[in-house]
Amino acid sequence: MTSPRILNDTFDTGLVWFRRDLRDTDNAALYYALKHCERVWCVFVFDTTILHPLIETWAERNPDTQPQDRRIELILAALGELDEALRAKGGGLIVLYGDPSDLVPKLAHELDVNAVFANHDYEPVALERDETVSDVLKDEGRQLLTFKDQVIFERSEVLTGQRKLFTVFTPYKNAWLKQLTAFDLKPYPVEKYAKHLAPPPHKMDRHLPKLGQLGFAPSNLAELKMPVGMSGAQHLLDDFMTRIDSYADRRDFHFPTAKGPSYLSMHLRFGTVSIRTLVRMAHEMSLQPDGQGSSTWLSELIWRDFYFMILSHHPKLASGASFKEEYDRLRWEHGKDADEAFAAWCDGRTGYPLVDAAMLQLNTTGYMHNRLRMITASFLSKDLGVDWRRGERYFADLLNDFDFSANNGGWQWASSTGCDAQPYFRIFNPVTQSEKFDPEGRFVKRYLPQLEKVPAKWIHAPWLAGADRLKEFGLVLGKDYLEPIVDHAEARARTLARFGK
């Protein structure tokens, strides 16, 4: 099913199956199809095996409202740009709705193509889907050819000196950097072969579906003014390049007042920007005398490869298993109290301002800063004692940039069950984290306006101010804001006992 970077076969016709790679530039599958086929069609499938569970989950949580998911709107926007770009080159998108395991082979039959081209996916369910498609195509004398595109190094490409897999990030990163060459970052020259693009056959040349036709209502995406599609990715990249030198210093601090992150994770997730473009820029700039910011950003990009590699060799992670098997025996809190604690965490009702503000940001925008992801994940698993898998699933439903390998890796890191995870006795204190990373409480006040008049001294732990002082700030705990749902010191002791058993 898979193919090396060098492909020698030639075909009369081919079909490019877009998935997590919604761009017409520097795209491996598109490049190989155009280079090795005389005519190439392009398809995207709205996968109902993904969409229907999203709708069902929404209905369980919000039974009286229509399903919303910003990611579906992001995909539609990206497809609009991709279709326009392909049409400008003489092609265009065929857009289908259903199970791609059925629809892709059926389309390949209708178009009578010799091969279907796609880029590698790494999640077990996706691999099973691709195997099914490959088998059906093979029965008809066709091929499924897939290529590395969303990572720089995959699977077993970076190994230890003993040819074993890495399970610790820093030595992996060092080996990754040592192995990197200019060839690994070379863009695929799609434009050179664009003349082989074929427009959709007339009966398949339809407009993109409307959001409602997919079963979703509009979210607040338009209000958020989020840069979307390939043009949005380029806009964010251009902006980030003006401040990358300060990335190492600003990425963790003053969440709302300083633009620290690149905000490109969502675009990497949907492939509206090439990972090679980002790594090439980060690597070149990291070699400069003032390249600390670029070097730090490059490390973040290498973490993506690391987690993809871990998942490809440990598919059990996709079934809810802990990387460290002994931690599958941990006894998490359960029952009504645990359910209520989890609901309070989801809704931003824990009584810890930074945790609540972070969860409200996620619920409102689909975005959460990486530092806040660590803090909220630690709070759920180690302060509330709730199984990390519940939080992992909640993030999966809401994050605009949701990627299973990174999300799972992050949750297992925070809960100390994963590879190269923080030790179980390292437990974030939500108050001191707030004092360190949001010292003036500006982020907290953005999402908890009821705390607007509380000064910085008390904003991180309002209950310590006392009832009389809080009244001076127009705040009554239990009425305007909640009492803490848990005592951190006591929760810490319970977590140490849980892991120590």
C-alpha positions in Angstrom: 0.0 0.0 0.0 2.7 2.5 0.9 5.3 3.8 -1.5 8.8 5.2 -1.1 9.6 8.8 -1.9 10.9 7.7 -5.3 8.2 6.3 -7.6 9.1 4.8 -11.0 5.7 3.6 -12.3 3.7 5.7 -14.8 -0.1 5.6 -15.2 -2.6 6.9 -17.6 -5.0 8.1 -14.9 -4.9 8.8 -11.1 -7.0 10.0 -8.3 -5.7 12.2 -5.4 -7.5 11.6 -2.2 -7.1 14.7 0.0 -7.4 14.1 3.8 -5.2 15.9 6.2 -3.4 17.8 3.5 -5.8 20.6 2.2 -3.3 22.5 0.1 -2.2 22.5 -3.6 1.4 23.3 -2.9 4.3 21.1 -1.5 1.9 18.1 -1.3 3.6 14.7 -1.7 0.6 12.7 -2.9 -0.5 15.5 -5.4 3.0 15.8 -6.7 3.5 12.1 -7.3 0.1 11.8 -9.0 0.8 14.7 -11.3 4.3 13.6 -12.1 3.4 9.9 -12.9 -0.1 10.2 -14.4 -1.3 11.7 -17.6 -4.7 12.8 -16.1 -5.4 13.4 -12.4 -8.7 13.9 -10.6 -8.9 15.1 -7.0 -11.4 14.1 -4.3 -12.3 14.9 -0.7 -14.8 12.8 1.3 -16.7 14.1 4.2 -16.3 11.0 6.3 -19.6 10.0 8.0 -17.8 7.6 10.3 -16.3 10.7 11.8 -19.1 13.1 11.4 -21.9 11.0 12.8 -20.2 10.3 16.1 -19.6 14.1 16.4 -23.3 14.7 16.0 -24.2 12.0 18.5 -21.8 13.3 21.1 -23.2 16.8 20.7 -26.7 15.5 21.1 -25.8 13.8 24.3 -24.3 17.0 25.8 -26.7 19.5 24.2 -29.9 17.7 23.5 -31.9 20.9 22.7 -29.5 22.5 20.2 -28.3 21.7 16.7 -24.8 20.3 16.5 -21.9 22.7 16.1 -18.3 22.0 15.3 -15.8 24.8 14.3 -13.6 22.2 12.6 -16.2 21.3 10.0 -16.4 25.0 9.1 -12.7 25.2 9.0 -12.6 22.3 6.6 -15.3 23.8 4.4 -13.3 27.1 4.2 -10.1 25.2 3.4 -11.8 23.1 0.7 -13.2 26.3 -0.9 -9.7 27.7 -1.3 -8.3 24.3 -2.4 -11.0 23.9 -5.0 -10.4 27.4 -6.3 -6.6 26.8 -6.5 -7.0 23.5 -8.3 -9.5 25.0 -10.8 -7.0 27.8 -11.5 -4.6 25.0 -12.6 -7.2 23.2 -14.7 -8.6 20.8 -12.1 -11.0 21.0 -9.3 -12.4 19.0 -6.3 -14.9 16.2 -6.4 -16.5 16.3 -3.0 -18.4 13.3 -1.6 -20.3 12.5 1.6 -20.3 9.0 3.2 -17.9 6.2 4.1 -14.6 6.6 2.2 -14.0 2.9 2.4 -16.9 2.5 0.0 -16.8 5.8 -1.9 -13.1 6.0 -2.9 -13.0 2.6 -4.6 -16.4 3.3 -6.2 -15.1 6.6 -7.5 -11.9 5.0 -8.7 -14.0 2.5 -10.6 -16.2 5.2 -12.2 -13.2 7.2 -13.3 -11.4 4.0 -14.3 -8.1 5.3 -12.7 -5.0 3.1 -12.4 -4.1 4.3 -9.0 -5.3 6.3 -6.0 -2.7 8.6 -4.4 -2.9 9.8 -0.7 -0.6 10.8 2.1 0.1 8.6 5.1 -2.1 8.5 8.0 -0.9 7.1 11.3 -4.0 6.4 13.5 -5.1 2.8 13.7 -8.6 3.4 12.5 -7.3 5.3 9.5 -4.8 2.6 8.7 -7.5 0.0 8.8 -9.6 2.2 6.5 -6.7 2.5 4.1 -6.1 -1.2 4.1 -9.8 -1.8 3.3 -9.6 0.7 0.4 -6.3 -0.9 -0.8 -7.8 -4.4 -0.9 -10.9 -3.3 -2.8 -8.8 -1.4 -5.4 -6.4 -4.4 -5.7 -9.3 -6.7 -6.5 -10.0 -4.4 -9.5 -6.4 -4.2 -10.6 -5.8 -0.7 -9.1 -3.4 0.5 -6.5 -3.4 2.7 -3.4 -0.1 4.6 -3.1 0.5 6.6 0.0 3.4 8.9 0.9 5.0 10.6 3.9 3.8 14.2 4.0 2.6 15.4 7.5 5.9 14.6 9.3 9.6 15.0 8.5 10.6 11.6 10.0 8.1 8.8 10.6 7.8 5.4 12.1 11.3 3.8 12.3 13.3 6.5 10.5 15.0 7.8 13.6 16.5 5.1 15.8 19.0 4.8 18.6 22.6 3.7 18.0 21.4 0.2 18.8 18.6 0.5 16.1 15.9 0.7 18.8 13.0 3.1 19.2 13.3 6.2 21.3 10.9 6.7 24.2 12.5 9.8 25.6 12.2 13.1 23.7 15.6 14.8 24.1 17.8 12.0 22.7 15.2 11.5 20.0 15.4 15.2 19.1 19.2 15.1 19.1 19.2 12.1 16.7 16.4 13.8 14.6 18.5 16.9 14.2 21.7 14.9 13.4 19.8 13.0 10.7 18.1 16.0 9.1 19.3 17.0 5.6 18.2 19.6 3.1 16.6 16.9 1.0 14.2 16.1 3.9 12.9 19.7 3.8 12.8 20.1 0.0 9.3 21.2 -1.2 7.5 19.1 -3.7 7.2 21.1 -7.0 3.5 20.5 -7.7 3.3 23.5 -10.1 5.7 21.9 -12.5 3.3 19.1 -13.4 0.0 20.9 -12.9 -0.9 20.5 -16.5 -2.0 16.9 -15.8 -4.9 18.0 -13.6 -8.3 17.1 -14.9 -11.5 18.9 -14.1 -14.3 17.0 -12.3 -16.6 15.2 -14.8 -19.7 17.2 -15.3 -22.0 14.9 -13.3 -19.6 15.1 -10.4 -18.9 18.9 -10.6 -21.0 20.1 -7.8 -20.7 23.0 -5.4 -19.3 22.4 -1.9 -22.0 21.2 0.5 -23.5 23.7 2.9 -22.9 23.3 6.6 -26.5 22.4 7.2 -26.3 19.6 4.6 -23.6 18.1 6.7 -25.8 18.1 9.7 -24.3 21.1 11.5 -25.3 24.6 12.5 -23.0 27.6 12.4 -20.7 28.1 15.4 -19.1 31.3 16.5 -16.1 30.8 14.1 -16.9 33.9 12.1 -17.0 36.0 15.3 -13.6 34.7 16.3 -12.1 36.0 13.0 -9.8 33.0 12.7 -7.5 32.9 9.7 -8.6 29.9 7.7 -7.4 27.9 4.7 -4.1 28.2 2.9 -4.2 32.0 2.9 -4.9 32.0 6.7 -1.9 29.8 7.3 0.3 32.1 5.3 -1.0 35.1 7.1 -0.2 33.5 10.5 3.2 32.4 9.3 4.1 35.9 8.1 3.0 37.4 11.3 4.9 34.8 13.4 8.1 35.5 11.5 8.1 39.1 12.7 8.2 37.9 16.4 9.9 34.5 16.3 13.0 35.8 17.9 11.1 36.3 21.1 9.2 33.0 20.9 11.3 31.3 23.6 10.6 34.1 26.1 7.0 34.9 25.3 5.4 31.5 24.5 4.5 30.8 28.1 3.9 34.2 29.6 1.1 36.7 29.6 -1.4 34.6 27.6 -3.7 37.4 26.4 -1.3 40.3 26.2 1.6 38.9 24.3 1.3 37.0 21.1 3.6 34.1 21.9 2.6 31.0 20.0 2.6 30.7 16.2 -1.1 29.7 16.2 -0.3 27.3 13.3 -1.2 24.0 15.0 -4.7 24.0 13.5 -3.2 24.6 10.0 -0.7 21.7 10.5 -3.6 19.5 11.6 -5.6 20.1 8.4 -2.5 20.4 6.2 -3.2 24.0 5.0 0.5 24.5 5.5 3.3 22.1 4.9 5.4 20.9 7.8 8.4 21.1 5.5 7.9 24.8 5.1 7.8 25.4 8.8 10.7 23.2 9.8 12.8 24.6 6.9 12.3 28.1 8.2 12.7 27.2 11.9 15.9 25.2 11.2 17.5 27.9 9.0 16.8 30.6 11.6 17.9 28.4 14.5 21.4 28.4 13.1 21.7 32.2 13.4 23.4 33.8 16.4 20.0 35.1 17.7 18.1 31.8 16.8 17.0 30.8 20.3 13.3 31.5 19.5 13.5 29.5 16.3 15.3 26.7 18.0 12.6 26.5 20.7 9.9 26.5 18.0 11.7 23.8 16.1 11.7 21.6 19.2 7.9 22.0 19.4 7.7 20.8 15.7 9.9 17.8 16.5 7.6 16.8 19.3 4.9 16.3 16.6 7.1 13.7 14.9 7.9 12.1 18.2 4.3 11.5 19.1 3.4 10.3 15.6 6.3 7.8 15.9 5.1 6.7 19.4 1.6 6.1 18.1 2.7 4.2 15.0 4.6 1.7 17.2 2.0 1.6 20.0 -1.4 1.5 18.4 -2.8 0.3 21.8 -2.8 4.0 22.7 -5.7 4.6 20.4 -7.7 2.0 22.5 -7.2 3.9 25.7 -4.1 2.1 27.0 -1.5 3.8 29.1 2.0 3.8 27.5 3.3 2.6 30.9 1.2 -0.6 31.3 1.5 -0.6 35.1 -0.6 2.6 35.2 -3.6 0.9 33.6 -4.2 -0.5 37.1 -4.5 2.9 38.7 -7.7 3.3 40.7 -9.2 6.6 39.5 -12.1 8.3 41.3 -15.5 7.1 40.1 -19.1 7.4 40.8 -21.4 10.4 41.2 -18.7 12.6 42.9 -16.2 12.0 40.1 -18.9 12.7 37.5 -19.8 16.0 39.2 -16.1 16.9 39.5 -15.6 16.2 35.8 -18.6 18.2 34.8 -17.4 21.1 36.9 -14.0 20.9 35.2 -15.6 20.8 31.7 -17.7 23.9 32.5 -15.0 26.0 34.2 -16.6 25.7 37.7 -13.7 24.4 39.8 -13.2 27.6 41.8 -9.6 27.8 40.6 -9.5 30.9 38.3 -6.8 29.9 35.9 -8.3 26.4 35.4 -11.8 27.8 34.9 -10.6 30.6 32.5 -8.7 28.0 30.5 -11.7 25.7 30.2 -13.9 28.6 29.3 -11.5 29.6 26.6 -11.6 26.1 25.2 -15.4 26.0 25.3 -15.7 29.4 23.7 -13.0 29.3 21.0 -11.8 25.8 20.5 -8.3 27.0 21.4 -6.1 26.5 24.5 -2.5 27.6 25.0 -0.2 24.6 25.5 0.8 25.7 29.0 -2.9 25.8 30.0 -3.4 22.3 28.5 -0.8 21.0 30.9 -2.3 22.8 33.8 -5.9 21.8 33.2 -4.9 18.2 32.4 -2.8 18.0 35.6 -5.7 19.5 37.6 -8.3 16.9 36.3 -6.1 13.9 36.8 -4.1 14.8 39.9 -6.3 17.3 41.8 -9.6 15.8 41.0 -8.4 12.2 40.5 -10.5 11.8 37.4 -9.3 9.3 34.8 -7.2 11.3 32.2 -9.0 9.5 29.4 -12.2 11.5 30.1 -10.3 14.7 29.7 -8.5 13.4 26.6 -11.9 12.7 25.0 -13.3 16.1 26.0 -10.3 17.9 24.4 -10.7 15.7 21.3 -14.3 17.0 20.9 -13.4 20.6 21.2 -9.9 21.5 20.1 -9.7 23.1 16.7 -6.3 21.5 16.3 -7.2 18.1 17.7 -4.7 15.5 16.6 -4.9 12.2 18.3 -1.2 11.5 18.8 -0.4 15.0 20.2 -3.5 15.1 22.4 -2.9 11.6 23.8 0.8 12.3 24.3 0.0 15.5 26.1 -2.6 13.9 28.4 -0.4 11.0 29.2 2.5 13.4 29.9 0.4 15.4 32.3 -1.1 12.4 34.1 2.4 10.7 34.3 1.2 7.5 32.4 3.0 8.2 29.1 6.4 8.0 27.6 8.9 10.6 28.8 6.1 11.9 31.1 6.5 14.2 34.1 7.0 12.1 37.3 3.9 11.3 39.2 5.0 13.3 42.1 5.2 16.4 40.0 1.8 18.0 40.4 1.1 21.5 39.1 -0.2 23.9 41.8 -2.9 25.8 39.9 -2.4 28.9 42.1 1.3 29.2 41.7 1.0 28.4 38.0 -1.5 31.3 37.8 0.9 33.6 39.7 3.7 32.7 37.4 2.1 32.7 34.0 -0.7 35.3 34.4 0.7 37.5 37.2 -1.7 40.4 36.7 -4.7 38.1 36.2 -5.5 39.6 32.7 -6.2 36.2 31.2 -8.4 35.2 34.1 -10.4 38.4 33.9 -11.0 38.0 30.2 -13.0 34.8 30.8 -14.1 35.5 34.4 -15.4 39.1 34.3 -16.9 38.7 37.7 -13.3 38.8 39.0 -12.6 42.1 37.2 -12.2 44.2 40.4 -10.1 41.6 42.3 -6.5 42.9 42.4 -3.6 40.8 41.3 -2.7 39.9 44.9 -5.9 37.9 45.3 -7.0 37.0 41.7 -5.2 33.6 41.7 -6.8 32.4 44.9 -9.8 34.6 45.8 -10.8 32.5 48.8 -7.6 33.5 50.6 -8.7 37.2 50.6 -11.5 36.5 53.1 -15.2 37.3 52.7 -15.0 40.9 54.0 -12.2 41.9 51.6 -13.9 40.2 48.7 -17.0 42.3 49.3 -14.9 45.4 48.8 -14.3 44.0 45.3 -18.0 43.2 44.7 -17.5 39.5 45.0 -19.2 36.9 47.2 -17.9 33.4 47.0 -20.6 30.8 46.4 -22.7 33.5 44.7 -20.5 35.4 42.2 -17.8 32.9 42.0 -17.3 29.4 43.4 -15.5 28.1 46.4 -12.6 25.8 45.4 -13.9 22.4 44.5 -10.9 20.7 46.1 -8.1 21.5 48.5 -4.9 21.3 46.4 -2.7 20.0 49.3 -5.1 17.3 50.2 -5.5 16.3 46.5 -1.8 16.1 46.1 -1.6 13.7 49.0 -4.3 11.5 47.5 -2.4 11.5 44.1 0.8 10.5 45.7 -1.0 7.6 47.5 -2.8 6.6 44.3 0.5 6.3 42.3 2.4 4.9 45.3 0.2 1.8 45.7 
